[in-house]
Amino acid sequence: MNTLSFIRARHLLIAAALAFIALFLVLPLVSVFVAALQKGLAAYGAALIDPDALSAIRLTLLVAAIAVPLNIVFGVLAAWSIAKFDFPGKSLLVTFIDLPFSVSPVVAGLIYVLMFGAQGWFGPWLQEHDVQIIFAVPGIVLATIFVTFPFVARELIPLMSEQGRDDEEAALSLGASGFQTFLRVTLPNIRWGLLYGVLLCNARAMGEFGAVSVVSGHLRGITNTMPLHVEILYNEYNFVAAFAVASLLALLALVTLVLKSIVEWRFGYHHGSAKH
C-alpha cells in the first residue's frame, strides 16, 4: 500500500469512527437534554424538585456514599493481597472478583431475593427479628455493592503487579511496619489508579438499574433510585420529567468522563499502568 492509499484509508477509518460516535453516543446524549428542556426551564426545574424526584436523588447519593467507600476498602485490600503476596486460592479470588462482570445484574438481584426475601433462606429469621433487606435500602446497597465491587480491584491489580514488591520489601527491611509500608509506600504509588477506579465505580453505582430494580420493589418516593424513577416517569408518559432526571445521570457520565480524562492527561495515568 503506497503512502497516499494509506492516508486515505486512515482518514476513512477516522471518519467512520467519528460517524459511529456521533450516531450512537453524541446524538442520543443531546436528545436527552433537548427532550428535557422542550417545555422550558420552568418545567425542567419543576421535574427536579418534585418530592419523588428529590427522594430518588437522595437515595441514589446515599447508596453511592455507602457502596463506593466499601468498594474502595475491599478493592485496595484485595489488589494488595493479590499483587504483593502469594497464597493458596489466589487465582480463585481473582475469579470471584470478576464474577459480577459475567453475571447479569438481574440475576444478582434475584440471588438477593432468594437469600433475604420473605420466602428466602434467611427470610423467616429476618421477619422474626423485624429486619427488612429486600424492598428496602439495605437490599439496594447490597445489590449495588455486588455489581460495582470489581471496578476498584480490577483497576489496581495490574497496576500493583507491574510495580512489583521491591519498594515494600525495602521499606520493611528498613524497619517500617506493614501498616506504615502500605500508608507511605503502596498507597502513594497507586493514588491515581485508585482515583480512576473510584470514578468508574461511582458512575456505575449511581446508574445501576437491573439489580436494584429487582430488590427495590419500586416503592415510589421510598426505594426508587434515579434510574428507577426515570423508568416510572417514562412509563407514565411524563417524558419531560423523565428526561429531566435522566439528564442528571447524563451529566454524571460527562463529569466522570472529564475527570477520567484529566487523570489520564495530568498525571500520565493509563488503564492498567501509571507513571509515578
C-alpha positions in Angstrom: 0.0 0.0 0.0 1.5 3.4 -1.0 1.5 6.4 1.2 -1.5 8.1 -0.5 -3.6 5.0 -0.1 -2.6 4.6 3.5 -3.5 8.3 4.3 -6.9 7.8 2.5 -7.6 4.6 4.5 -6.6 6.3 7.7 -8.9 9.3 7.0 -11.7 6.9 6.1 -11.4 4.9 9.3 -11.3 8.1 11.4 -14.4 9.4 9.6 -16.2 6.1 10.2 -15.3 6.1 13.9 -16.4 9.7 14.3 -19.7 9.0 12.5 -20.3 6.0 14.7 -19.6 8.0 17.9 -21.9 10.8 16.7 -24.7 8.5 15.7 -24.7 6.2 18.7 -23.3 8.3 21.5 -23.4 12.1 20.9 -26.9 12.2 19.2 -28.7 10.2 22.0 -27.0 12.3 24.6 -28.0 15.5 23.0 -31.5 14.2 22.5 -31.8 13.6 26.3 -31.2 17.3 27.0 -33.4 18.5 24.2 -36.3 16.4 25.4 -35.7 17.5 29.0 -35.8 21.2 28.0 -38.5 21.1 25.4 -41.1 22.7 27.7 -38.7 25.3 29.1 -36.5 25.7 32.2 -39.5 26.1 34.5 -40.8 22.6 33.6 -37.3 21.2 33.8 -36.8 22.7 37.3 -40.2 21.6 38.5 -39.4 18.0 37.5 -36.2 18.0 39.5 -37.7 19.5 42.7 -40.7 17.1 42.7 -40.7 15.3 46.0 -40.4 11.9 44.4 -37.5 13.1 42.3 -35.7 14.5 45.3 -36.3 11.3 47.2 -34.8 9.3 44.3 -31.8 11.7 44.1 -31.2 11.4 47.8 -31.4 7.7 47.8 -29.0 7.4 44.8 -26.5 9.6 46.6 -26.9 7.6 49.8 -26.4 4.3 48.2 -23.3 5.5 46.3 -22.0 7.1 49.6 -22.2 3.6 51.2 -21.2 1.3 48.3 -18.2 3.3 46.9 -16.2 3.6 50.2 -16.8 -0.1 50.9 -15.6 -1.0 47.4 -12.6 1.2 48.0 -11.6 -0.7 51.1 -12.3 -4.1 49.5 -10.6 -3.2 46.2 -7.4 -1.9 47.8 -7.0 -4.8 50.2 -7.8 -7.4 47.5 -5.4 -5.8 45.0 -2.7 -5.5 47.6 -3.1 -9.2 48.6 -3.2 -10.5 45.1 -0.3 -8.3 43.7 2.0 -8.4 46.7 1.6 -11.8 48.2 1.4 -15.5 47.2 -1.2 -17.7 48.9 -3.4 -20.7 48.2 -6.6 -19.8 46.3 -5.2 -16.6 44.8 -6.5 -17.4 41.3 -9.9 -18.3 42.8 -10.1 -14.9 44.5 -9.4 -13.2 41.1 -12.1 -15.3 39.6 -14.6 -14.2 42.3 -13.7 -10.6 41.8 -14.5 -10.9 38.1 -17.8 -12.7 38.8 -20.1 -9.6 38.6 -18.8 -8.9 35.1 -20.2 -12.2 33.9 -23.4 -12.4 36.0 -26.4 -10.4 34.8 -27.4 -7.7 37.3 -30.9 -9.0 37.2 -29.7 -12.5 38.2 -27.7 -10.8 41.0 -30.8 -9.1 42.3 -32.7 -12.4 42.2 -30.0 -14.0 44.2 -30.5 -11.5 47.0 -34.3 -12.0 46.9 -33.7 -15.8 47.2 -31.5 -15.2 50.2 -33.2 -12.3 52.0 -36.8 -12.3 50.7 -39.8 -13.3 52.8 -39.6 -16.8 51.3 -35.8 -16.9 51.1 -33.2 -18.7 53.1 -32.9 -16.1 55.8 -36.4 -14.6 55.3 -38.2 -16.2 58.3 -35.3 -15.2 60.7 -35.3 -11.6 59.3 -39.1 -11.3 59.8 -38.8 -12.7 63.3 -36.3 -10.0 64.2 -38.1 -7.3 62.3 -35.2 -6.8 59.8 -36.1 -5.8 56.2 -33.5 -6.1 53.5 -35.4 -6.7 50.3 -37.7 -3.8 49.2 -35.6 -1.5 51.5 -32.4 0.5 51.4 -30.1 -2.4 52.7 -31.1 -4.6 49.7 -30.4 -1.7 47.3 -27.0 -1.2 48.9 -26.1 -4.9 48.7 -27.1 -5.2 45.1 -25.1 -2.0 44.2 -22.0 -3.3 46.0 -22.2 -6.6 44.1 -22.3 -5.1 40.7 -19.6 -2.4 41.4 -17.0 -4.1 43.6 -14.8 -5.3 40.7 -14.1 -1.8 39.5 -11.5 -0.6 42.1 -9.9 -4.0 42.5 -9.6 -4.7 38.8 -8.1 -1.2 38.2 -5.4 -1.7 40.9 -4.4 -5.4 40.4 -2.5 -4.9 37.2 -1.0 -1.6 38.4 0.3 -3.0 41.6 1.5 -6.2 39.9 3.5 -4.0 37.5 5.1 -2.0 40.3 6.3 -5.2 41.9 7.3 -5.7 45.5 10.7 -4.1 45.7 9.6 -0.8 47.3 7.6 -2.6 50.0 10.4 -5.0 50.8 12.9 -2.2 51.0 10.6 -0.3 53.5 10.2 -3.4 55.6 13.9 -4.1 55.6 14.4 -0.6 57.0 12.1 -1.3 59.9 8.8 0.0 58.7 5.7 -1.8 59.9 3.3 -3.3 57.5 0.8 -0.5 58.0 3.5 2.2 57.6 4.7 0.5 54.4 1.2 0.5 53.0 0.4 4.0 54.0 3.7 5.6 52.9 4.8 3.4 50.0 2.0 1.4 48.5 -0.8 4.0 48.7 1.1 6.9 47.1 2.1 4.7 44.2 -1.5 3.7 43.4 -3.3 7.0 44.2 -4.1 7.9 40.6 -5.1 4.4 39.7 -7.3 4.3 42.8 -9.0 7.6 41.8 -9.6 6.2 38.3 -11.3 3.1 39.7 -13.3 5.2 42.2 -14.7 7.4 39.3 -15.8 4.3 37.4 -17.3 2.7 40.5 -19.2 5.8 41.5 -20.7 6.2 38.0 -21.8 2.6 37.9 -23.3 2.8 41.4 -25.4 5.8 40.6 -26.5 4.4 37.2 -27.2 0.8 38.2 -30.7 -0.4 37.1 -31.0 -4.2 36.8 -30.1 -5.5 40.2 -31.6 -2.5 42.0 -34.8 -2.9 40.1 -35.3 -6.4 41.4 -34.6 -5.7 45.1 -36.2 -2.3 45.4 -39.9 -3.1 45.0 -40.3 0.1 43.0 -41.8 1.9 46.0 -42.2 5.4 44.8 -40.6 8.0 47.0 -39.1 5.3 49.2 -36.9 2.8 47.3 -36.7 4.3 43.8 -33.3 5.4 42.7 -32.8 7.9 39.9 -32.8 5.2 37.1 -35.9 3.6 38.5 -37.6 6.9 38.8 -36.9 7.7 35.2 -38.5 4.4 34.2 -41.6 5.1 36.1 -42.0 8.6 34.7 -41.4 7.3 31.2 -44.0 4.6 31.6 -46.4 7.2 32.7 -45.8 9.2 29.5 -44.3 12.1 31.6 -41.5 12.5 29.2 -40.2 15.9 30.2 -39.8 14.8 33.8 -38.3 11.5 32.8 -35.7 13.2 30.6 -35.0 15.9 33.2 -34.0 13.3 35.8 -32.2 11.3 33.1 -30.2 14.5 32.2 -28.7 14.4 35.7 -27.4 10.9 35.1 -26.1 12.1 31.7 -24.3 15.0 33.4 -22.8 12.5 35.9 -21.5 10.5 33.0 -20.0 13.6 31.4 -18.4 14.7 34.6 -16.9 11.2 35.1 -15.5 11.3 31.6 -14.0 14.7 32.1 -12.4 13.7 35.4 -11.1 10.5 33.9 -9.5 12.4 31.1 -7.9 14.8 33.5 -6.4 12.0 35.5 -5.0 10.4 32.3 -3.7 13.6 30.9 -2.4 15.5 34.0 -0.9 12.6 35.8 0.2 10.3 33.0 -2.2 7.6 34.1 -3.3 4.9 31.6 -5.5 1.9 32.1 -3.5 -0.7 34.0 -0.4 1.5 34.4 0.9 4.8 35.8 3.9 7.0 35.9 5.0 7.8 39.4 
